C-alpha cells in the first residue's frame, strides 16, 4: 500500500501554559492543511494521526533550535524503511 511521502517535521514553539499541546497541534494542522489545499488543490495532503511533544527549559532553546536547523542534513541519509 502506497502511503505517500513520509517526513518528520519539528516545531519549536514558545507557548503560554493555558494553551495545551493538543490545542496547539490541532490549530497548526488545521490551518496548514487549509493553506496547502488552497495553494495546491491538486496535491493530496494529510497529516498523520497523533503527534509527539517535548518540553525544554529556556536554557536549552538555542540547542534545540540548532538541532532542528540541522535535522534535514541528519535525516537526509536515512530511508525510514
C-alpha positions in Angstrom: 0.0 0.0 0.0 1.4 3.4 -1.0 1.1 5.7 1.9 2.8 8.6 0.2 5.8 10.6 1.2 6.7 10.5 4.9 8.6 13.2 6.5 9.3 14.2 10.1 8.8 17.9 10.9 9.7 19.7 14.0 8.5 22.9 15.5 10.0 24.9 18.4 7.1 26.8 20.0 7.1 29.0 23.0 3.5 28.8 24.3 1.5 30.1 27.2 0.7 27.4 29.8 -3.0 27.9 29.2 -2.7 26.6 25.7 -2.3 22.8 25.7 -0.1 20.9 23.3 -3.2 19.2 21.7 -4.9 22.5 21.1 -1.7 24.0 19.6 -1.2 21.0 17.3 -4.8 20.9 16.3 -4.7 24.5 15.2 -1.3 24.1 13.4 -2.6 21.0 11.5 -6.0 22.6 10.6 -4.5 25.9 9.4 -1.6 24.4 7.5 -3.9 21.8 5.8 -6.2 24.6 4.7 -3.3 26.6 3.3 -1.9 23.6 1.4 -5.2 22.7 -0.1 -5.9 26.3 -1.1 -2.4 26.8 -2.5 -2.1 23.4 -4.3 -5.6 22.0 -4.7 -4.4 19.1 -6.9 -2.0 17.8 -4.3 -3.3 15.2 -1.9 -2.2 16.3 1.6 -3.0 15.0 5.0 -1.4 14.9 8.4 -0.7 11.6 10.2 -2.8 10.9 13.3 -1.2 11.8 16.6 2.0 13.8 17.5 4.8 13.9 20.0 5.5 16.9 22.2 8.5 17.6 24.4 9.2 20.4 26.7 12.6 22.1 27.1 13.9 24.7 29.5 14.6 28.2 28.2 18.3 27.4 28.7 18.1 24.7 26.0 16.1 26.7 23.4 19.2 27.6 21.4 20.4 24.0 21.3 17.0 22.7 20.2 16.9 25.4 17.5 20.3 24.3 16.2 19.2 20.6 16.3 16.1 21.4 14.2 18.1 23.6 11.8 20.4 20.6 11.1 17.7 18.0 11.0 17.5 17.8 7.3 21.2 17.0 6.9 21.0 14.2 9.6 17.8 12.7 8.2 18.7 13.1 4.5 20.7 9.9 4.5 18.1 7.9 6.4 15.4 5.9 4.5 12.9 5.3 7.4 12.2 1.8 5.9 
